[in-house]
Amino acid sequence: MFWKLISYLTLAGEAVMVVLAVRLFLIRRSRTFLLLLWACVCFVIARSSWFTFGLLESLLPNETARAAVDPWHEYTNFTFQLLFVVLMIAALISFIRERGAAGTSRV
């Protein structure tokens, strides 16, 4: 019961993270914040795939269809985790480059 509550609270927190990432991008429209936004979206997709595929499996009528959907949970999870890591690295590199370009010149 406790862990189920924790998992749903985490899912709600991930939704809040995406909303904040969208708002941050809308405030400061740059490539860096776009990369950060997409990294957050990929993270939420990877983390919520258990919920999505569990719901999908419960809606399917027969056991054969459920068995066909089951392996896609892992594929989706790993793919979007990889995309999250790649996009987050790109966003961090972009942050470093923006910071270096906006720095004061030495005289």
KAJOJO-V688193 format. One record per pair of residues at least 4 apart in sequence whose ideal C-beta (glycine too) atoms are under 6 Angstrom apart, sorted by the first residue. I is the first residue (numbers start at 0). J is the second residue. If there is no record, write none. Layout:
BEGIN
I:J / I:J
END
This chain:
BEGIN
10:47 / 13:43 / 13:46 / 16:39 / 17:39 / 17:43 / 20:36 / 20:39 / 23:32 / 24:32 / 24:33 / 24:36 / 27:32 / 31:90 / 31:93 / 31:94 / 31:97 / 34:86 / 34:89 / 34:90 / 34:93 / 35:90 / 37:86 / 38:83 / 38:86 / 38:87 / 38:90 / 41:79 / 41:82 / 41:83 / 42:83 / 43:47 / 44:79 / 45:76 / 45:79 / 45:80 / 47:51 / 48:52 / 48:72 / 48:75 / 48:76 / 49:53 / 52:72 / 55:68 / 56:65 / 56:68 / 59:64 / 59:65 / 71:75 / 82:86 / 83:87
END
